[in-house]
Amino acid sequence: MNKKIFYVSIFLVLVLFLSGCTGGYPTVSDPSIDLVDIAVIKNVVHEYLLALSNQNWSKAQNLCVYGSDRYYATLSLETAVNGLYQMGHYKVTILSSMMISNVNVTNNIAIVEGVASSVICADANCENRIVPTAYYLQKMGSLWKIYGP
């Protein structure tokens, strides 16, 4: 029973981690933003999801704004995965990706929308989710970093 509750908890953390609200943000893009910025923004999201898949927690955290919701969600996912290992699971696998459908940029804020796919496996027990997702990024100096949701 405890294992089932733990798996459900891990799954819910992953769903909350990858899902996001897509409402309540500006929809007018800044015409001064060039295609290079949009490519960089998309790359940051893809690199973040790749870091999660590789369980490279420090890289994933470095792609987030320190202290942001996304930063702490990354820490929570790391803790959950470490908990699975401590429960005696031999292998924990995460596969995360996103098909980006839209990027809106206003000043130094970007919203990346799309459909995220995630699979998390603890040994042979796998959960798969496909959810609409939005990532919020902020330009800090010359770098784009994820801050939410």
URKA-V473302 format. One record per residue. RES is the residue in three letters. SS is DSSP state (~ for helix, > for strand, _ for the rest). OMEGA is omega as a letter, one per 20 degrees, with the letter a starting at -180 (none if undefined). Layout:
res: [RES & RES]
ss: [SS & SS]
omega: [OMEGA & OMEGA]
This chain:
res: [MET & ASN & LYS & LYS & ILE & PHE & TYR & VAL & SER & ILE & PHE & LEU & VAL & LEU & VAL & LEU & PHE & LEU & SER & GLY & CYS & THR & GLY & GLY & TYR & PRO & THR & VAL & SER & ASP & PRO & SER & ILE & ASP & LEU & VAL & ASP & ILE & ALA & VAL & ILE & LYS & ASN & VAL & VAL & HIS & GLU & TYR & LEU & LEU & ALA & LEU & SER & ASN & GLN & ASN & TRP & SER & LYS & ALA & GLN & ASN & LEU & CYS & VAL & TYR & GLY & SER & ASP & ARG & TYR & TYR & ALA & THR & LEU & SER & LEU & GLU & THR & ALA & VAL & ASN & GLY & LEU & TYR & GLN & MET & GLY & HIS & TYR & LYS & VAL & THR & ILE & LEU & SER & SER & MET & MET & ILE & SER & ASN & VAL & ASN & VAL & THR & ASN & ASN & ILE & ALA & ILE & VAL & GLU & GLY & VAL & ALA & SER & SER & VAL & ILE & CYS & ALA & ASP & ALA & ASN & CYS & GLU & ASN & ARG & ILE & VAL & PRO & THR & ALA & TYR & TYR & LEU & GLN & LYS & MET & GLY & SER & LEU & TRP & LYS & ILE & TYR & GLY & PRO]
ss: [_ & ~ & ~ & ~ & ~ & ~ & ~ & ~ & ~ & ~ & ~ & ~ & ~ & ~ & ~ & ~ & ~ & ~ & _ & _ & _ & _ & _ & _ & _ & _ & _ & _ & _ & _ & _ & _ & _ & _ & ~ & ~ & ~ & ~ & ~ & ~ & ~ & ~ & ~ & ~ & ~ & ~ & ~ & ~ & ~ & ~ & ~ & ~ & ~ & _ & _ & _ & ~ & ~ & ~ & ~ & ~ & ~ & _ & > & _ & _ & _ & _ & ~ & ~ & ~ & ~ & ~ & ~ & ~ & ~ & ~ & ~ & ~ & ~ & ~ & ~ & ~ & ~ & ~ & ~ & _ & _ & _ & _ & _ & > & > & > & > & > & > & > & > & > & > & > & > & > & > & > & _ & _ & > & > & > & > & > & > & > & > & > & > & > & > & > & > & _ & _ & > & > & > & > & > & > & > & > & > & > & > & > & > & > & > & > & _ & _ & > & > & > & > & > & > & _]
omega: [a & r & a & r & r & r & r & r & r & a & r & r & a & r & r & a & a & a & r & r & a & a & r & r & a & a & a & r & r & a & a & r & a & a & r & r & a & r & r & r & r & a & r & r & a & r & r & a & r & r & r & a & r & a & r & a & a & r & r & r & r & r & r & r & a & r & a & r & a & r & a & r & r & r & r & r & r & r & r & r & r & r & r & r & a & r & r & r & a & a & r & a & r & r & a & r & a & r & a & r & a & r & r & a & r & a & a & r & r & r & a & a & r & r & a & r & r & r & r & a & r & a & a & a & a & r & a & r & r & a & r & a & r & r & r & a & r & r & a & a & r & a & r & r & a & r & a & i & none]
